[in-house]
């Protein structure tokens, strides 16, 4: 099921990755741990991609354990070397 809090965290991470030019797993982990204690487990995957299939076929997306998810998508800046790609963050979690 989609979760608004996970969606906000995923979007914030994708926005941050586009701004700084790289994924920031430590920042995302801190955000998840400090903002919401409802989750027994959480997994995240982040991509700079031009293909949605990268996200859909990821180990995190295919895991059977999570029951909630959040997705954030931000285009790479037009003047960057990644122009044309998107930063995607996928967070899957299971409630306590």
Long-range contacts (C-beta under 8 A, 24 or more apart in sequence): 1-67, 1-68, 1-69, 2-68, 2-69, 2-70, 3-68, 3-69, 3-70, 3-93, 4-70, 5-35, 5-36, 5-38, 5-70, 6-68, 6-69, 6-70, 6-91, 6-93, 7-70, 7-71, 7-72, 8-70, 9-35, 9-36, 9-70, 9-72, 9-91, 10-44, 10-70, 10-71, 10-72, 10-89, 10-90, 10-91, 11-70, 11-72, 11-73, 11-74, 11-89, 12-72, 13-44, 13-46, 13-72, 13-89, 14-46, 14-72, 14-73, 14-74, 14-86, 14-87, 14-88, 14-89, 15-72, 15-74, 15-87, 17-46, 17-48, 17-74, 17-87, 17-89, 18-74, 18-75, 18-76, 18-77, 18-87, 21-80, 21-82, 23-48, 23-87, 23-89, 28-89, 28-91, 32-91, 37-96, 38-93, 38-95, 38-96, 39-68, 39-93, 39-94, 39-95, 39-96, 40-93, 40-94, 40-95, 40-96, 41-65, 41-66, 41-93, 41-94, 42-66, 42-91, 42-92, 42-93, 42-94, 43-91, 43-92, 43-93, 44-89, 44-90, 44-91, 44-92, 45-89, 45-90, 46-87, 46-88, 46-89, 46-90, 47-87, 47-88, 47-89, 47-90, 48-76, 48-82, 48-85, 48-86, 48-87, 49-85, 49-86, 49-88, 50-84, 50-85, 50-86, 54-88, 55-88, 55-90, 58-90, 60-90, 60-92, 61-90, 61-92, 63-92, 65-92, 65-94, 66-92, 66-93, 66-94, 67-93, 67-94, 67-95, 68-92, 68-93, 68-94, 68-95, 69-93
